[in-house]
Amino acid sequence: KHPQTARVIANRIWLWHFGRGIVSTPDNFGRLGAAPSNQPLLDWLSCRLVELDWSMKKLHREIMLSATYQMSSAFNEADGASDPANEFLWRFNRRRLSAEEVRDSILHLSSSLDEKMFGQLLPDKNRGYVTGTGSKQGSYDFPRRSVYLPVLRSAVYPVLQAFDFPDPAVQSGSRQSSTIAPQALFMMNGDIVLRGTRRLAETLVGNDSLDDFGRLEIVFQKAYARNPTTDEAAKILAYLEKIKLQFASNGEASKEYDIMAWRSVCRILVAASEFIYID
């Protein structure tokens, strides 16, 4: 019945979708915290959450069906001059995928993601595993959605660490979002990327009913949910032929160098910003 309870929850749900809460200090609603950028909106969301019988799923739906959420990130000079920080959301803030979303997207791209719900992946009983060394590191290799992966404070999954997964030993209401070189290197050479792009390439080459342009359309739809532009298609297909000839000159088997060439194309598309940023 306390009015702050609904406000805190609604603010965090808003933060997860827009990258910044209506109260920008989600862990501090006190005098030392920031004031709401839109108090009436926060109150409306809070009341709506209670009206929906505290269903977060229904509140998620209402936010995601709103015109505010469905805006593009395109810049408008007039609005930018009056609200340069975009506090009132005249456009969508460009957002990078979270660590879990990056991992799940790579698995989904290669059709490896197991969408089964519920269950426990760490076989140890409570307090049965407390160290970050030993064979338990293999627990992270499951193709399940990242929400089901075990979080071990002494051995945080390196894939998640690369993309600002917070320290699980302390409270963190809002994650940082960094842009550093190791993230680009991971998207080019990380084990999960290499395995996923290899599997996707094998699937594409194994489908004899497709030509190279058809395969390229499938990759773009999986990675970017759109078709390639004429310019993109021309450049990538030219690159594909060039690298195929290079592999062939090294004496590679025909089907294998086709797979290697398509794997290279897939890695390029996964390493691009469009794969991990939402516009």
N, C-alpha and C positions, 0 to 999 in steps of 0.2 A: 504493500500500500504506500510505501514511501515514494514520493514523486521523482526522486533522483534515479531510482532503479531503472525505470523505463527510459529515462533520458540517456543514461549511460549506455544502455543496450542499443537504442536507436542510433545514437551517435557513432557507435563502433560499426554498426551495419552500414551506415552511410560512408564511413571512412574506408571500409573494405572495397566499396564500389568506386569511390571518387578519389581515393588516395589521400584525402584530408578530411577530417571530421568537421562538422558544423562548429563544434568546440575543438580547436586544434590541439588541445592537451587532453587526450582521452583518459589518461590516468589521474587527472586532477581537475575536478569540477569545483574546487574551492576558490578562495580569494586570490591565491597565487597562480591559479590557472588562467587561461585565456578566456575572454568573453565570447559568447556565441556570435558567429557572423550573421546568423539569421535565427533569432530567438523564436519567432512565430512558427517557422518551419520545424525547428527542433521540438517544440511543444506539440505541434500537429502530429509529427511522426510518433512521439511518445504516446499520445492519446490513442492514435491509430493502432499501435502495437497492443495496447490493453484491450481495445475493441475487438481485435483479431484473436483474442484469447491467448495472447503472448506467443503467437505463432511467428517465429522468425522467417519461416519459409514464405508465408503470405506477405510479410513486409518486404522481403527481398523482391517478390514478384511485383508489388506496387511500385517500388523504386525503379526496377528495371524496365517497366512498361511506361515510365514517365517520359515526357519530352526532354527533360533535363538530361536523363541518362542516355538518351538516344541521339544527342547532338554529336556532331563531328568535332574534331580538334582544330578546324580551320580558323585562322586568325582574322579578326576584323579590326581594322585600324581605329574606328570610332569607339568601339567597346573597349579596346585595349588602352586607349587614352583615359577613359573614365574609370576603368577598373583593371589596372595593369596586373594585379596579383590574381585576378579571376576569382575573387572571393564569392561573387554572386553567380558564378558558373554560367556566364554567357557563352561559353564553349566547354567542351569536355577536355579535361587535363590529360595530356598524353601520359599513359601509364605503362610501366614495364610489368610483365607478368611476375608473379611471386615465384619463389624458388620451387614450390610444389607444382605450380602451373607449368613452369618450364620443363620440369621432368616429365610430367604427365603428357605434355604436348609432344615431346620427343617420342615417347612410347606409343602415343596414339598415331603419330605420323607413320610409324612402321607397323601398325595394326598389332602391336604387342601388348597393349594395355588391357589388363584384366579388370573388367568393370564390376566384378562380383562385390557384393556389399557385406559388411560385417566380418567378424572373425579376428583372430589374434595371430600375428606373425612371429612373435618372440616366444619360443617354447618354454622359457624359464618361468618358474613360479615367482610370486612377489618376493622381492629382495634376493632373488636367486642369482641375479647377474648385476654386479655393481662396478665392474672395471671395463675400461675401454680397450683392453688387449685381449688377444685370443681369437678363437675361431668364430665368435659371434658376429664378426664383421660381415659374414656372408648373409646375415639377416636382411641386408639392404638390397639384395639382388632379386627380390620378388618383383614381378611385373604388376603388382597391385597399385592402385591409386596411392599417391603419396600420403594421403590422410591416414592410411592404415600402416605406414611404416613406423617402426619403433623409434622413439626419440631417446637416445642415451646421452645423458649430460656429459659423460666423459668421452664420448665417441660420436659426435654429431656427423651425420652423413655428409661426406665432402661435396657431393653434388648440390646439396642444399646450402652448405656453407658458402659456395661460390657466388650465390645470389642473395646474400644478406639475410639468411635465416638467423633469427635472434638467438641470443644465449638462453638456452632453456633453464638455466639456473636462476634467472632473475625475471621479474615481471616486465613485460614489454607490450604496451598497448598499441604502439605504432612502430612499424619497421622502418629502418633506414633504407634508402635506395641509392646504391653507389653505381658508378660506371668506371670500371677499372680493367686493365689489360688482361688479367687472368680470366675474366668472364668471356672475352672474345676468344682466347686460346682454348677455353673449355668447349665453346660452341663449335670450334673447328676440330679439336682433337680429343675431346673427352671420350672415355670408353663407351658410355651410353649412347653418345652421338655416333660413334663409329659402328657400333652394333646395329643401331636403328637404321642408319642410312644404308648399311649393307643389306639388311633385310628388305628394305623398300626397293632397293635396286634389283635384288633377285626377283622380287614380285613383278616389277615392271618388265624386265628382260624375259621373264618366263611367260609373259602373255604375248603370244605370237600374233594375236589379232590386232595389236596396236602398232602404229608406226611411231617414229620418234616424237612427232608433234603431239600425238595422242597421249604418249607417256608423259610429255612435259605438261600437258593440261592437267593430268591426274596429280602430278607432284604439286603444281601451283594450287589446285583446289585443296589438297591435303594440308599444305603449309600455310597458305594465305587466304583460302576460301574465295579465290577469284581466278580468272583465266589470265595467262600472260598477255602483255601487250604485244603488238606486232614487233616493236623494237627489241623487247626482252626475248621473245621467241627467236628472232633472227640471230641475236648475239649468242644465246645459249646453245642453239643448234649448231652454229659455226664452231663454238668451243668444243662441243661434243664430238664433232667429226675430227677436229684437230687432235684431241686427246686419244680418240680411238686409233688414229693412225700412229700416234706416238707409242701406244701400248703394243700395237701390232708389229711395229719395227723392233720391239724388244723380244719378239717371239712368244708373246702370250697366246694362250688358247683363245679361239674366237669368242665363245660365250663368256669366258672369264674376263676378257678385256672389255666386253660390252658392260658387264656388271661393274667393273672398276670405273669405267667412264661415267655411268649413271650414278654410281655412288659419289663420285666427285661433284657432279651437278647437285645432288641432294645435299651434300655438305655445304656447298656454296649458299643454297637457299636457306638452310637452317642457320647458318652463321650471320645472315643478314638481319638488320635491325627489325625489319617488318615481322619477323617470326616471333619476337619476344616483346614487341611493343603494341599496345592497343591505341588506335587513333579514333 
